[in-house]
Amino acid sequence: MSEILIIGAAIIDVLVRPVNRLVFETGSYPAEDIRMSPGGDALNEALVLAGLGKQVRLETVVGDDEAGRFLIRECRDRGVVIEQRQIRKGITTGINVVLVGEDGERSFLTNPGGTLRALKLTDIRMPYGQKVRYLCFASIFVFPKIRTEQLVRIFSQAKKQGITVCADMTKCKCKETVSDMANAFVYIDYLFANEQEAALLTGETDTQKAAESLLNSGAEHVIIKCGAKGCLVKTKSEVYSVPAEREIECIDTTGAGDSFVAGFICALSEGKDLRVCAQFANRCGAKAAEVLGATEWAVQKYEEDKL
């Protein structure tokens, strides 16, 4: 069976819902639900793909602490391959507090001194395993020590091995431009961004123009995540929108974009065409938004499939 390699951040989310501004004005605030779950874009993608029945390997770093051991157990219990070498002494595992509003939108309290931003090039084992057919770097702009030069190393090695390269991003942190990223983007077969991320990087507020700018930077296919509107797909020969799933109850948008990417890669690995991949990605993103926690819907599917 072929393997999907996901590279990026793995942390713990402590989710609180629902929350409004009163949480900062009262000594005690009642929430309907408070829970701890795996988080981080790479870990989210890996767990969703495993829940969808794929063989997945995760390249990340976690601390040598109880939080890190929890994440290692979660990966192994849910079918994601992770190695002992990825545990780091002297650093704490990243923990985010996620305040989820009544509309499902979130605010984050993060610990930038933990493992959230700690990954560096030497943490990633290259060349990649012989079974790897798809690689997704889930965290462009998250890691200060993985910039364009390091991404070129990661992506070019994958291309040498005949691996399909996917990449997702967060908001750029250091005023990077699309031209700054072009040397890395030229190796990417499928590049994902949400509307805000694409606009910030390209300087284009029009989503189609932003997608065109990313495509012109060298990426083979560009997929813009548009939330409740679905997604926009741009290639050298066509551009089209794929509408979102209808009539969903949005509980928590945490990890919805990660589930979208995982769904897309899942369908891609099964030989589906681009439009079907986008449709399935929208479906997975919607499923994530209907529950509290980034991967809770995939946990349920994994447990059902085991029965």
PyMOL commands that set and color helices and strands:
alter all, ss='L'
color gray80, all
select helices_A, chain A and resi 21-24+41-51+66-77+84-86+115-117+121-123+148-160+178-185+195-202+207-216+227-229+256-269+274-289+296-306
alter helices_A, ss='H'
color red, helices_A
select strands_A, chain A and resi 3-7+11-17+33-39+55-59+62-63+80-81+87-88+95-100+106-109+132-140+164-169+190-194+221-225+231-234+239-242
alter strands_A, ss='S'
color yellow, strands_A
deselect
rebuild
show_as cartoon
